[in-house]
Amino acid sequence: MKAIGIILAGGNNRRMRELTEKRVVAAMPIAGSYRAIDFALSNMTNSGVGKVAVITQYNAKSLTRHLSSSKWWNFGRKQGGLFVFTPAITAESNNWYRGTADSLYQNIDFLKHSHEPYVIIASGDGVYKLDYNKVLEYHVEKRADITIVVKDMKDRSEINRFGLVSMTDDNRVTNIDEKPLETSLSMVSTGVYVIRRRMLIELLEKAAEEDRHEFVRDILVRYKNLKKIYAYELKDYWANISTVNAYYKTNMDFLKKDVRDYFFHQYPDVYSKVEDLPPAKYNFGAHVKNSLISSGCIVNGTIENSVLFKKVYVGNNAVIKNSIILNNAYIGDNAYIENCIVESNSTIKADSKFIGEHEVQIVREDNPIYM
């Protein structure tokens, strides 16, 4: 692969509410056994990208712990490998990353010391499969300066949280409307870009000189008429999990057989850090319907249309419906949970009742006895 990879995983996001108070969005658990960043990392290694940098900042502890060994994504190698960059105080700078372009600029040595001619930039909060080789081939064929991977969004309920792209019949980008209040456009940027490495260095240095810090606003939007920017349309499944509703919906999508088969059973695979856990245990009285139950779980109650992550305990006569239960949660006897996301390490006491009526309810109940 004639490209290096960069995964942007450092942004703070209040739209995730309590879920990102102790972890970055890229570290959010997905589909029982994965983290959000696993999808971008898997796409990189499956595409033959052998040198990848993950740029992170806010609440990075959970993510860096997940990335502590690069072997799970086949980056444990003599040449290339996986690099994790966080803000560093140096003689030249003592700033945190002030934006996506600034995060790239503060790590510009990674670009300058590489030899591959192209750079693939991806977001750490996307759930999708993509062969970046096809995007790079398209980029070269079009003789583009920058290629943006786009997706036609049928669901317009949260479309204003994306960058919207308009383009010609030849897929030449004519305008980028970043998070508009109203729009008739439906083609959204997925946060995946291909650009020549030397051009990226040049654009980042120019932006830094002018005290500009955002990749989309200060590079893509600003240069849309000066550089040849093309759009590559992603036809398969793609989701961005950066709001509570989107995170909930994405996990619920994995209860659909076609989505599960696409990610779990169709080549290429999605990789993640593996824990040595026993298979889920279903005791007498357990009833499970249309749910994902992960390794290490013990189920005594009723589970319907829900996703249980690793090491969840469900007590006797407890009922969980249309909910997501994150890692290490304890659900007490006779508890009732519906339309909720239960935070990891939470202890739901016996006879408790939580129902998300108008929106998904986030439940956090700490009890050190069970942690």
Rosetta blueprint (number, residue, H / E / L):
1 M L
2 K L
3 A E
4 I E
5 G E
6 I E
7 I E
8 L E
9 A L
10 G L
11 G L
12 N L
13 N L
14 R H
15 R H
16 M H
17 R H
18 E H
19 L H
20 T H
21 E L
22 K L
23 R L
24 V L
25 V H
26 A H
27 A H
28 M L
29 P E
30 I E
31 A L
32 G L
33 S L
34 Y E
35 R E
36 A L
37 I H
38 D H
39 F H
40 A H
41 L H
42 S H
43 N H
44 M H
45 T H
46 N H
47 S L
48 G L
49 V L
50 G L
51 K E
52 V E
53 A E
54 V E
55 I E
56 T L
57 Q L
58 Y L
59 N L
60 A L
61 K H
62 S H
63 L H
64 T H
65 R H
66 H H
67 L L
68 S L
69 S L
70 S H
71 K H
72 W H
73 W H
74 N L
75 F L
76 G L
77 R L
78 K L
79 Q L
80 G L
81 G E
82 L E
83 F E
84 V E
85 F E
86 T L
87 P L
88 A L
89 I L
90 T L
91 A L
92 E L
93 S L
94 N L
95 N L
96 W L
97 Y L
98 R L
99 G L
100 T H
101 A H
102 D H
103 S H
104 L H
105 Y H
106 Q L
107 N L
108 I H
109 D H
110 F H
111 L H
112 K H
113 H L
114 S L
115 H L
116 E L
117 P L
118 Y E
119 V E
120 I E
121 I E
122 A E
123 S E
124 G L
125 D L
126 G E
127 V E
128 Y E
129 K L
130 L L
131 D L
132 Y H
133 N H
134 K H
135 V H
136 L H
137 E H
138 Y H
139 H H
140 V H
141 E H
142 K H
143 R L
144 A L
145 D L
146 I E
147 T E
148 I E
149 V E
150 V E
151 K E
152 D E
153 M L
154 K L
155 D L
156 R L
157 S L
158 E L
159 I H
160 N H
161 R H
162 F L
163 G E
164 L E
165 V E
166 S E
167 M E
168 T L
169 D L
170 D L
171 N L
172 R E
173 V E
174 T E
175 N E
176 I E
177 D E
178 E E
179 K L
180 P L
181 L L
182 E L
183 T L
184 S L
185 L L
186 S L
187 M E
188 V E
189 S E
190 T E
191 G E
192 V E
193 Y E
194 V E
195 I E
196 R E
197 R H
198 R H
199 M H
200 L H
201 I H
202 E H
203 L H
204 L H
205 E H
206 K H
207 A H
208 A H
209 E H
210 E L
211 D L
212 R L
213 H L
214 E L
215 F H
216 V H
217 R H
218 D H
219 I H
220 L H
221 V H
222 R L
223 Y L
224 K L
225 N L
226 L L
227 K L
228 K L
229 I E
230 Y E
231 A E
232 Y E
233 E E
234 L L
235 K L
236 D L
237 Y L
238 W E
239 A E
240 N E
241 I L
242 S L
243 T L
244 V H
245 N H
246 A H
247 Y H
248 Y H
249 K H
250 T H
251 N H
252 M H
253 D H
254 F L
255 L L
256 K L
257 K H
258 D H
259 V H
260 R H
261 D H
262 Y H
263 F H
264 F H
265 H H
266 Q L
267 Y L
268 P L
269 D L
270 V L
271 Y L
272 S L
273 K L
274 V L
275 E L
276 D L
277 L L
278 P L
279 P L
280 A L
281 K E
282 Y E
283 N L
284 F L
285 G L
286 A L
287 H E
288 V E
289 K E
290 N L
291 S L
292 L E
293 I E
294 S L
295 S L
296 G L
297 C L
298 I E
299 V E
300 N L
301 G L
302 T E
303 I E
304 E E
305 N L
306 S L
307 V E
308 L E
309 F L
310 K L
311 K L
312 V L
313 Y E
314 V E
315 G L
316 N L
317 N L
318 A L
319 V E
320 I E
321 K E
322 N L
323 S L
324 I E
325 I E
326 L L
327 N L
328 N L
329 A L
330 Y E
331 I E
332 G L
333 D L
334 N L
335 A L
336 Y E
337 I E
338 E E
339 N L
340 C E
341 I E
342 V E
343 E L
344 S L
345 N L
346 S L
347 T E
348 I E
349 K L
350 A L
351 D L
352 S L
353 K E
354 F E
355 I E
356 G L
357 E L
358 H L
359 E L
360 V L
361 Q E
362 I E
363 V E
364 R L
365 E L
366 D L
367 N L
368 P H
369 I H
370 Y H
371 M L
